[in-house]
Amino acid sequence: MDDSGQYLISTVSKRSGVKSDLVRAWERRYQAVNPSRTDGGHRLYTDLDIARLKLLNQATNNGHSISQIAKLTLDDLKTLLKKESDSIAQTLEKSVPLINGNRLHLAEDYIQKCYAAVLAFDAHALESHFENAIVELGTEVFIEKLLNPLLTLIGDRWKSGELRPVHEHMASAIVRSLTYILRNNNPCSSNAPRMIVSTPINQLHELGALLAGIIAELKGWKVTYLGANLPAEEIAAAVKFTNATAVTLSISFKTDDHVIAKEIRRLRKLIGNDIALIVGGREAGHYEAVLDEVGVLKIKNYEHFRQILQDLDDQYSNPFSDRSFAS
């Protein structure tokens, strides 16, 4: 995230959900954020300031006094909200047991409500539905049974002309803003396997990669997320810098050129055969020939991805296992 001031208070208010006058009050009275200033005296806020204000807003909505939480670190705020979410989820499970069928029904209900919010271009309602669903469903069920089908539905309706690209961009922006809640707050073990997550060059949509990284974190992996649209050389450099044992790529769109195939071959050559190369995404199947050629582990669905992660973890824990992945 960018830690340089770049957002005016009007933008910060819209993205954080905190009114402008309240942002100023929290800054003045409690030093909750410390924005820089333009030459003209206008406040400039960072991505981290927005994330912090969003978490403070959630905590105060939960009944906490701003005077008591304003100085908490970002990690402490996330931990506080995570504990409360877990407590609420446990209470819900005790009062209304959510067996698989009930969770699925609840997720389907949320899909309809979320899609209606997207169609109405109501970002506030969509974000509220997401936050409630995370609490009620849990992170993994939220991603697999609500978010993934919803994003697929949005993509299909965009192609059919019912939605405009801006609808998809709005939904994607809100999902990205919630990653602080979705991500695993528990520290990784010192010997946790390491993974690089990105998308190949010219693959600009990053949500698939972002969600894969979150799933891997929940499975105990130490993930370095690089964002989208990176050439093979840069991904390979990240593998070297972090001593990663696996790379996961998301491919969301197919093209008629040979860039993706070339990049996949190049990446395999650069990282070698001992590093697991995992590929998923809506259009990964379009490149199945080259994926098979270089020995890629292809993700069928989130459950399959979790199994891949478990198998790799077991494999790297066994010093006598065969670690060559390329065919």
N, C-alpha and C positions, 0 to 999 in steps of 0.2 A: 504494500500500500504506500501511496505517496505521502511523505511526511512534510511536504512543503505546502505553505498556505496558498490555496488557489480558489476557494469557494467563498462567495459573499454570503451574508447571513440569511438572505432570502432563500438561497439554494439549500443551505444547511437546515433551515426550518422545515422545508418541504421533505428533505430526505430523512431527517431524524424524527419528525413528528413533534418537535418541541417548538412552540411559538417563539418568534423572534425576541419579544420583550422578555420572555422567560429565559431564553439563552443568555441575554445580557445580564439578567438578574443573577442567574447561577454563576456567571463569570465574575460579576462584581462582588457578590456576597461570599461566595464559597470557592472561587478559583477552580471551578469544575473543568474549565478549558482555558487555554491561554493563547488566543489567536494573535497572529502578527498583524501589522497594519500596512496599508498602502501609503504612498506619499500623500494622498489626499485624506488620510485618516480613517479609511474604511477597514473594517475587520476582515481578515482573510483566514479561513479555517481549512484544516486538512481532512483527509479521509479518516484518519484516526480520531479527530475531533468529532466527526459525524458518527462514527461507530460508538464512541464514548457517550455522546448525548443520547443515542438510541437506547443504549443499555441503561443509562440513568433514568430515562423516561419510562422504560419497562419496570425498573425497580421501584420508582415512585408510584407508578400505577398499581404495583403490588402492595403498597402501603408503607414503604420505607421513607424515612425523612431525608430530604436532600442534604441537610446539614450533616448527617451521619455517614453518607455514602459518597459525597462529592469528591473526596480525596482518595477513594479506593482506586487501585490500579485497574487497567482494563481486564486483566486476568482474574482479579478478585471479583469484579463485577460479573464476569461470565460464570465464575464458580458459584457465586451467590444465586444467580438466576437459574443455573443448572440444578442446584440442590432443591430450589423451590419447584422447578418443573418436575423433577423426579418425585418429590413429595406429592404433588398434585396427581401425577400419573398413578402412583401407588394407591392414593385414595380412590381414584376412579376405578382402578382395577378391583379394589375390595368391594366397592359399592355396586359396580356393574361389570362383572368379569368379561373381559374382551377376548373371547376365543377367536381363532383365526377367522371364522366366518363373520363374526361381529365387527372385527377390525376391518375386514374387507368391505363390509357394508358401509361402515363409517367413512372409510377412505373414498368410496364411490360417491357418497353424499357430499363430501368435501370437494371432489372433482367438479361436481355440478355447480356448487356455490362459487368455487374459484373461477370456473370458466365464465359464469355469469358476470363476475367482477371484471374479468378481462374484456368481455364483450362490451361492458358499460364503460370501459376505460377508467375504472375506479381503483386506483393504486392503493388507497388507504384500506378499502375493504379487502382487497386481495392480500395485502400484508397481514391484516388482522386474521383472516382465515388461515393463512400459512402458520402464523404463530400459535393459534389455537390447535391446529392439527398436529404440530410438532409435539405439543404437550400431551395430546390425547392418544396419538399413535406411536410416539417414539421416533427417533431419527431414522432408523433403517426402514421401518414400515412407511414412514412419510415419504422417503426418497423413492422406494420401490413401487409402492401401491398408489401413491397420490401424485407425486411430482413427475415421475417419468411418464405415466399415462397422460397427465395433463399437458406436458410439453409436447408429446406426440400429437395430441388432439389439436393443440394450438398450431403446430406445424402443418397438419393436414388441412385445417380450416383456412390457414393463410394461403396454401396452394390453391384451394378452391375459390378463393376470393372473398370469403366471409369475413376474414380479418385482414388488417393491413400489417406490414412489417413492424410498424410502431407498436402494435399490440404485443408482439413477441418480444420486442426490445424492452418494453415496460415490465413484462413478467420476468424476463431474464435479469433485469437490474434489481428487482426486488429479491429474487433468489440469491443473487450475489451479496446483497446487503444482510441476508440472514445467515451467511456462512459462519459467523462468529458463534451463533447459537448451535448450528448443526455440528460443528467440528468437535472432536473429542478433546475435552479439557484436561484429561488425565495425562500426566507426563509419560512418555515412552520409556521402556526399560533401556538400560545402557546397551544391551545387546540386541535391540530391536532391529529387524531387517529394514533396509532403507530403499526408498522408491522415488523415482523422478516421474512426474506427471505433466503432460503437455499435450499440444496438438501439433501435427506437422505443418510445414510451411503452406500458406494459403488456406488453411483451415481456421477460420476466424471465430467460429462459435465454440465457446469454451465450457459451457455448462456441463456437458457430458464428462469432460476431463475433471472439472471441479468436483462433481459428485463422486466420481471414481476415487479421487483422492480422499474424500471424506469417508467413504466406505473402507478404504485401506487403513486409514487412521483408526477407525472403530475396531478393526481387526488387529490392532497393535503395531502397525507399521509406522516408521518414521518417514513422513512424506514431505518432499520438497516440490511444491507446486510452482511451475514456471509460467503459467498463463498460456496464451494461444499463439499460433503462427510462428513457430521456431524452426530454423533449419537444423538438419541432422547434426552438423558440427557443434552447435550450441547445446543441444540436448546431450550429446556425447561428452562435452566438456563438463556439464553438470554432474553426469554420472561419475566422472573422474574426481571432481572436487568433493563429492559427498560420499564416495565409495559405495554407491548404490548397487544393489543386487538385482534390481528390476526397473524397467521403464514401462509405463502405461501411457498409451496414446489414444485419443478419441478422434474418430473420423465421422463428421456429421453430414458432409456433402460430397457428392461424386462429381468429378470433372472428366472431360474427354481427353485431357492431356496426360502426359506420363510423369508428371512431377511427383505425385504421391508415391508411385512405384519406385521411382528413382531415389526418393528420400528414404523410403523403408530399406531398400538395399544398402544405401549409404550408411544409414544408422547401424544396421547389423554389422557392417564391416568395421565401423569405428568402435563399437562397444565390445565386439568379439562374441564368441559363442557361449561364454559362461554367464552372460547377463540375460535374464529372462526379458523378452520383449512381448508385451501384452497389448492387444489392440481390440477396441470395441467401438461402438457408436452406430448411429442409424444407417450409415452407408459403408460400414467396414466390409460387408459382404461383397461389395462391388470390386474390391481389391483382393479377393480370396486367393487368386492364383499367386500373386507375389507374396502374400502372407504365408501361404504354405511353402513357398520356395525358400524363404529365409528362416523358417521355423518359429513362427509367431504363435503365441497362445491366444486364441480367439475367444472373446467374451460372448457368450450366448445371452446371458441375462445377469442380473445382480447376484442371484443365488450362485450361479456358476462362477462369477468373479470371486465371490467369497471363498468358494472351494479351491479355485486356482491359488488364491493367497495362502490358504491353509496348506495346500500341497507344497508350495514353494517354501513356506516357513519350515515345514517338516524336512524338506529336501536339504535346505541349507544348514539345518541343525544336525544333519547326518554327514559326518566327514567322509563316508565311504560311498555317497551317492554320486551318480553321473550328472554333472552340471552342464552338459553341453545341450543347447536348445536349438541351434541351427541344424537344418537337415542337410 
